[in-house]
Amino acid sequence: TVNRGIGEIFFLDAPGGTVKTFLIRLILTTIRFQNGIALALASSGISATLLPGGRTAHSALKLPLNTNLIETPTRNISKTSGMGEVLQKCKLIVWDECTVAHKTSIEALDRSLQDLSGNIRPFGNALILFAGDFRQTLPVIPRSTPADEINARLKYSALWRHVKTFKLTTNMHVQLQND
């Protein structure tokens, strides 16, 4: 998929201990070793520091921090900006811990990639790898109800129907201790 330039959207469902970060680092390194551009994003600064070249999605994509207050966040990335050029040349975009991001942030990335590529397919036909664990924290929305937080998840976005899910199930930390 990477070398063929086919845009697909994947979600790596990975509970703690399933070596998700190791797998993501391996994928990023492989693409970069082949002189491809692979963008590593994460929903938190801590998650971003665990990925080579990782940045928070809000910083890299110039997203507002309070996306829950805005129904459709604006896209502040032009085709000629540095990030605009990176996004257009990117072979893969990884967004780790996307499960704590508000769906409008992810939808803003979708619209940005459509605008930059001139392609109306989801994410402008880019190759996307989302990763996280929906069993963990919901998106944080100040002064909201539990229903608001559930509805803010990526699974409740119209984009979710385009996502192919892969599951990591073996807790490798426990597995390695038992060997």
Residue frames relative to the residue before (quaternion, step in Angstrom):
aa qw qx qy qz dx dy dz
T 1.0000 0.0000 0.0000 0.0000 0.00 0.00 0.00
V 0.6519 0.5244 -0.3231 0.4423 3.59 0.94 -0.86
N 0.7529 0.4074 -0.2253 0.4651 3.58 0.70 -1.03
R 0.6558 0.5032 -0.3172 0.4648 3.60 1.16 -0.44
G 0.4159 -0.7331 0.4535 0.2897 3.60 1.24 -0.19
I 0.4204 0.6936 -0.4753 0.3409 3.55 1.16 0.55
G 0.3308 -0.7599 0.5282 0.1851 3.54 -0.74 1.04
E 0.1169 0.7594 -0.6324 0.0983 3.51 -0.85 1.02
I 0.2858 -0.7378 0.5887 0.1656 3.53 -1.28 0.41
F 0.0445 -0.8046 0.5915 -0.0282 3.52 -0.70 1.16
F 0.1451 -0.7406 0.6446 0.1220 3.53 -1.28 0.51
L 0.2100 -0.7610 0.6064 0.0956 3.53 -0.81 1.08
D 0.1774 -0.7916 0.5821 0.0555 3.55 -0.31 1.34
A 0.1384 0.8351 -0.5041 0.1715 3.55 -0.25 1.27
P 0.2440 -0.7611 0.5858 0.1341 3.58 -0.36 1.21
G 0.6999 -0.4695 0.3335 0.4224 3.57 -1.27 0.37
G 0.7920 0.3346 -0.2470 0.4469 3.54 -1.09 0.78
T 0.6100 0.5838 -0.3501 0.4057 3.59 1.24 -0.16
V 0.4754 -0.7274 0.3784 0.3188 3.59 1.31 0.44
K 0.1197 0.8192 -0.5407 0.1490 3.55 1.01 0.91
T 0.6701 0.5063 -0.3108 0.4451 3.59 0.83 -0.96
F 0.6179 0.5352 -0.3407 0.4644 3.60 1.00 -0.77
L 0.6731 0.4979 -0.2952 0.4603 3.59 0.88 -0.95
I 0.6529 0.5043 -0.3166 0.4681 3.60 0.93 -0.87
R 0.6427 0.5181 -0.3214 0.4639 3.60 0.94 -0.88
L 0.6400 0.5272 -0.3158 0.4612 3.60 1.01 -0.82
I 0.6571 0.5023 -0.3045 0.4724 3.60 0.93 -0.89
L 0.6593 0.5063 -0.3069 0.4633 3.61 0.88 -0.94
T 0.6724 0.5043 -0.2922 0.4563 3.57 0.90 -0.95
T 0.6368 0.5359 -0.3279 0.4470 3.60 0.97 -0.82
I 0.6786 0.4775 -0.2965 0.4728 3.60 0.85 -0.92
R 0.6798 0.4841 -0.2936 0.4662 3.58 0.91 -0.88
F 0.6012 0.5545 -0.3511 0.4559 3.60 1.09 -0.65
Q 0.6971 0.4288 -0.2477 0.5185 3.59 1.17 -0.66
N 0.5389 -0.6638 0.3576 0.3756 3.58 1.32 0.46
G 0.4564 0.6523 -0.4722 0.3785 3.57 1.12 0.63
I 0.4248 -0.6670 0.5423 0.2838 3.54 -1.24 0.42
A 0.0035 0.7704 -0.6361 0.0429 3.54 -0.84 1.07
L 0.2243 -0.7943 0.5572 0.0907 3.55 -0.62 1.18
A 0.1637 -0.7911 0.5865 0.0583 3.57 -0.79 1.08
L 0.0117 0.7944 -0.6037 0.0663 3.55 -0.55 1.24
A 0.0351 -0.7769 0.6276 0.0370 3.54 -1.24 0.44
S 0.5620 -0.6291 0.4300 0.3217 3.54 -1.21 0.50
S 0.7778 0.2135 -0.1412 0.5741 3.60 1.18 -0.39
G 0.6308 -0.5504 0.3990 0.3742 3.53 -1.24 0.48
I 0.6318 0.5333 -0.3372 0.4502 3.57 0.99 -0.79
S 0.6646 0.4881 -0.3048 0.4766 3.60 0.90 -0.89
A 0.6381 0.5398 -0.3260 0.4418 3.59 1.01 -0.80
T 0.6615 0.5163 -0.3209 0.4391 3.61 0.99 -0.76
L 0.6343 0.5437 -0.3323 0.4377 3.60 1.18 -0.41
L 0.6852 0.4431 -0.2720 0.5101 3.58 1.28 -0.27
P 0.4988 -0.6495 0.4653 0.3359 3.63 -0.91 0.78
G 0.8277 0.0921 -0.1152 0.5414 3.56 -0.69 1.13
G 0.3626 0.7785 -0.4522 0.2407 3.58 1.26 0.28
R 0.0463 -0.7667 0.6403 0.0075 3.53 -1.18 0.75
T 0.5379 -0.5764 0.4706 0.3962 3.54 -1.17 0.38
A 0.5728 -0.6116 0.4259 0.3412 3.55 -1.05 0.79
H 0.6532 0.5304 -0.3242 0.4323 3.58 0.95 -0.84
S 0.6686 0.4834 -0.2983 0.4799 3.58 1.00 -0.78
A 0.7004 0.4849 -0.2787 0.4435 3.58 0.76 -1.02
L 0.7791 0.3509 -0.1669 0.4920 3.57 0.92 -0.92
K 0.3920 -0.7476 0.4492 0.2927 3.57 1.36 0.08
L 0.2792 0.7660 -0.5207 0.2534 3.55 0.95 0.94
P 0.4942 -0.6241 0.4932 0.3506 3.60 -1.05 0.59
L 0.5226 -0.6548 0.4451 0.3162 3.58 -1.05 0.73
N 0.7399 0.3634 -0.2176 0.5227 3.60 1.03 -0.68
T 0.0093 0.8419 -0.5387 0.0313 3.58 0.61 1.11
N 0.5730 0.5986 -0.3894 0.4021 3.58 1.17 -0.42
L 0.6532 0.5055 -0.3174 0.4659 3.60 1.20 -0.40
I 0.7217 0.3775 -0.2028 0.5435 3.56 1.27 -0.40
E 0.4179 -0.7353 0.4693 0.2537 3.58 -0.66 1.04
T 0.7853 0.0324 -0.0190 0.6180 3.59 1.00 -0.79
P 0.2877 -0.7801 0.5284 0.1719 3.61 -0.15 1.25
T 0.4860 -0.6704 0.4775 0.2939 3.54 -1.06 0.76
R 0.3694 -0.6910 0.5746 0.2364 3.50 -1.28 0.46
N 0.1274 -0.8277 0.5458 0.0280 3.55 -0.61 1.14
I 0.5396 0.6069 -0.4075 0.4176 3.59 1.09 0.61
S 0.1925 -0.7858 0.5786 0.1035 3.57 -0.63 1.12
K 0.6591 -0.5257 0.3662 0.3938 3.57 -1.24 0.45
T 0.7372 0.4308 -0.2301 0.4669 3.58 1.04 -0.74
S 0.5069 0.6322 -0.4422 0.3845 3.61 1.22 -0.05
G 0.6765 -0.4884 0.3571 0.4198 3.57 -1.24 0.34
M 0.6941 0.4526 -0.2781 0.4859 3.58 0.84 -0.95
G 0.6063 0.5578 -0.3552 0.4417 3.60 1.04 -0.68
E 0.6702 0.4855 -0.2919 0.4795 3.57 0.98 -0.86
V 0.6296 0.5252 -0.3337 0.4653 3.60 1.01 -0.80
L 0.6731 0.5020 -0.3018 0.4515 3.59 0.85 -0.94
Q 0.6634 0.5069 -0.3082 0.4561 3.60 1.02 -0.73
K 0.7365 0.4084 -0.2209 0.4919 3.61 1.09 -0.69
C 0.4760 0.7246 -0.4001 0.2971 3.55 1.30 -0.30
K 0.3430 -0.7247 0.5612 0.2057 3.58 -0.99 0.86
L 0.8017 0.0209 0.0396 0.5961 3.57 1.11 -0.74
I 0.1144 -0.7410 0.6562 0.0845 3.53 -1.15 0.74
V 0.1239 -0.7722 0.6219 0.0392 3.54 -0.79 1.11
W 0.0391 -0.7646 0.6430 0.0219 3.59 -0.98 0.89
D 0.1559 -0.8083 0.5657 0.0473 3.56 -0.23 1.32
E 0.8233 0.1645 -0.1774 0.5134 3.55 -1.18 0.70
C 0.1977 0.8074 -0.5268 0.1774 3.58 1.04 0.78
T 0.5545 0.6428 -0.3800 0.3674 3.57 1.21 -0.41
V 0.6947 0.4171 -0.2922 0.5079 3.61 1.18 -0.29
A 0.5385 0.6034 -0.4089 0.4227 3.59 1.28 0.00
H 0.5005 -0.6168 0.5126 0.3260 3.56 -1.15 0.65
K 0.5660 -0.6328 0.4027 0.3422 3.59 -0.91 0.87
T 0.6085 0.5627 -0.3718 0.4183 3.63 1.07 -0.55
S 0.5885 0.5483 -0.3731 0.4624 3.62 1.15 -0.49
I 0.6744 0.4789 -0.2864 0.4836 3.56 0.95 -0.88
E 0.6363 0.5135 -0.3201 0.4785 3.58 1.06 -0.72
A 0.6072 0.5363 -0.3543 0.4671 3.61 1.12 -0.58
L 0.6138 0.5168 -0.3441 0.4876 3.61 1.06 -0.71
D 0.6154 0.5517 -0.3359 0.4518 3.59 0.98 -0.84
R 0.7037 0.4579 -0.2710 0.4708 3.59 0.78 -1.01
S 0.6229 0.5385 -0.3430 0.4520 3.60 1.03 -0.75
L 0.6890 0.4725 -0.2838 0.4705 3.58 0.88 -0.93
Q 0.6106 0.5264 -0.3516 0.4760 3.60 1.08 -0.62
D 0.6623 0.5068 -0.3008 0.4626 3.59 0.93 -0.92
L 0.6948 0.4916 -0.2789 0.4448 3.57 0.85 -0.99
S 0.7474 0.4017 -0.2158 0.4832 3.59 0.97 -0.83
G 0.3601 -0.7254 0.5032 0.3015 3.57 1.17 -0.50
N 0.5741 0.5679 -0.3596 0.4675 3.56 1.29 0.40
I 0.3207 -0.7907 0.4931 0.1697 3.60 -0.69 1.06
R 0.4328 0.6705 -0.4858 0.3565 3.61 1.24 0.08
P 0.6669 -0.4979 0.3463 0.4329 3.60 -1.14 0.45
F 0.8466 0.0275 -0.0968 0.5227 3.53 -0.92 1.07
G 0.5873 -0.6261 0.3584 0.3669 3.57 1.10 0.71
N 0.6046 -0.5860 0.3211 0.4335 3.56 1.23 0.62
A 0.3899 0.7064 -0.4931 0.3253 3.60 1.17 0.57
L 0.4703 -0.6339 0.5325 0.3058 3.55 -1.31 0.36
I 0.0350 -0.8186 0.5703 -0.0591 3.56 -0.56 1.24
L 0.0618 -0.7583 0.6475 0.0436 3.53 -1.10 0.82
F 0.1141 -0.7573 0.6419 0.0375 3.54 -0.58 1.21
A 0.0255 -0.7994 0.6002 0.0082 3.57 -1.11 0.60
G 0.3660 0.7165 -0.5449 0.2361 3.53 -1.15 0.64
D 0.3953 -0.6825 0.5658 0.2406 3.49 -1.36 -0.31
F 0.3083 -0.7809 0.5178 0.1646 3.58 -0.37 1.24
R 0.5805 0.5806 -0.3804 0.4256 3.60 1.23 -0.22
Q 0.6273 0.5184 -0.3387 0.4723 3.57 1.26 -0.18
T 0.8525 -0.2000 0.1338 0.4641 3.56 -1.24 -0.51
L 0.4022 -0.6736 0.5701 0.2440 3.54 -1.14 0.77
P 0.6395 -0.4680 0.3965 0.4634 3.61 -1.21 0.16
V 0.3707 -0.7290 0.5331 0.2167 3.57 -0.95 0.89
I 0.0267 0.7811 -0.6204 0.0659 3.54 -0.74 1.12
P 0.3726 -0.7447 0.5020 0.2334 3.60 -0.43 1.15
R 0.8580 0.0727 -0.0926 0.5000 3.55 -1.13 0.82
S 0.4771 0.6505 -0.4559 0.3760 3.57 0.86 0.96
T 0.4975 -0.6133 0.5140 0.3349 3.51 -1.34 0.15
P 0.6488 -0.4902 0.3817 0.4393 3.62 -1.19 0.26
A 0.6188 0.5458 -0.3453 0.4471 3.61 1.06 -0.69
D 0.6213 0.5351 -0.3400 0.4604 3.61 1.03 -0.76
E 0.6722 0.5022 -0.2953 0.4569 3.57 0.96 -0.90
I 0.6431 0.5055 -0.3218 0.4767 3.59 1.01 -0.77
N 0.6867 0.4880 -0.2795 0.4606 3.60 0.93 -0.89
A 0.6268 0.5485 -0.3321 0.4427 3.61 1.23 -0.37
R 0.5182 0.6631 -0.4063 0.3559 3.61 1.25 -0.20
L 0.6522 -0.5242 0.3943 0.3800 3.54 -1.26 0.55
K 0.6178 0.5729 -0.3474 0.4115 3.60 1.01 -0.75
Y 0.7076 0.4342 -0.2564 0.4950 3.59 1.20 -0.46
S 0.4932 0.6154 -0.4447 0.4246 3.57 1.25 0.35
A 0.5770 -0.5757 0.4499 0.3650 3.57 -1.18 0.54
L 0.5877 0.5973 -0.3607 0.4096 3.61 1.20 -0.43
W 0.5458 0.6677 -0.3952 0.3164 3.59 1.13 -0.64
R 0.6218 0.5686 -0.3546 0.4052 3.63 1.02 -0.65
H 0.6606 0.4955 -0.3025 0.4761 3.60 1.26 -0.30
V 0.5889 0.6196 -0.3379 0.3938 3.57 1.31 -0.21
K 0.2162 -0.7326 0.6319 0.1313 3.56 -1.05 0.87
T 0.2340 -0.8081 0.5320 0.0955 3.56 -0.75 1.08
F 0.0891 -0.7412 0.6638 0.0453 3.51 -1.15 0.85
K 0.2146 -0.8007 0.5513 0.0942 3.57 -0.95 0.89
L 0.1967 -0.6986 0.6737 0.1391 3.49 -1.11 0.84
T 0.0860 -0.8550 0.5113 0.0070 3.59 -0.61 1.07
T 0.6727 0.4979 -0.3144 0.4479 3.59 1.06 -0.58
N 0.3342 -0.7132 0.5801 0.2077 3.55 -0.84 1.01
M 0.2664 -0.8176 0.4944 0.1270 3.55 -0.15 1.32
H 0.5834 0.5715 -0.3835 0.4312 3.61 1.11 -0.54
V 0.6725 0.4600 -0.2847 0.5051 3.58 0.97 -0.86
Q 0.6302 0.5533 -0.3255 0.4368 3.58 0.96 -0.90
L 0.6921 0.4773 -0.2807 0.4630 3.59 0.89 -0.93
Q 0.6321 0.5302 -0.3342 0.4557 3.59 1.07 -0.67
N 0.6794 0.5001 -0.2826 0.4566 3.58 1.09 -0.71
D 0.6227 0.5591 -0.3439 0.4260 3.62 1.19 -0.40
